[in-house]
Amino acid sequence: GKIIKNITDLDFEKEAVAPSLRYLDSPIAQRRKTGLIVLGYLKAEESVPAIIKMLDDESYQYTRTSGEYKYEPKTIRIAAIRALARIQGDKAFDLLQKYSKDDDAYTRAAFVCSLVDMKQMISEELMQEFIKDNDPHVRLSAVETIGRINNKKYRGLLDIFKNDKEGYIRDWAQSILDLWDGKRTHVSILSGDNYPQDD
């Protein structure tokens, strides 16, 4: 079958769906992750049943960056959450909401990032959960998501982040507020697509 080495090499035509689905059966976590990312990019509705099954896959992987290996917990589940939200939008919310309270911070953060594709399900009450999260990765994901939603009715939430104990989170929140107020034209955390790239 067609080998997917990197999603940036694909032309994202429908012919990529079948090989991407085959990747979900690979014993190699990186390939399963790649398959999920591609299917999400393609918004391949026919892949939804297979992606839902991957939510039970708690596999992890090590990725090498700058000569160092980094442990990535629940890699496949995280990729499945992002793919399902990308494909189904608001319809995926009921199935994915339980991951907002997952024990793993990266899983919670993946759910927060996925809210960009489930905009109609966002509320201040829901976002308050992530503002209070103990893990800075989740709180930063919430800041990014609010910025990407780009709805000034959530300004009060960003104001809360200005008091975050992590300086970089305070800075990002202020940068987005400045963008909304016309004091800047660009915020790097909001550059490009919110959807993950393959490693």
Buried (B, 14 or more C-beta within 10 A) or exposed (E): EEEBEEBEEBEEEEEBBBBBBBBBEEEEBBBBBBBBBBBBBBBBEEBBEBBBEBBEBEBBBEEEEEEEEEEBBBBBBBBBBBBBBBBBBEEBBEBBEEBBEBEBBBBBBBBBBBBBBBBEBBEEEBBEBBBEBEBBBBBBBBBBBBBBBEEEEBEEBBEBBEEBEEEEBBBBBBBBBEBBEEEEEEBEBBEEEBBBEBB
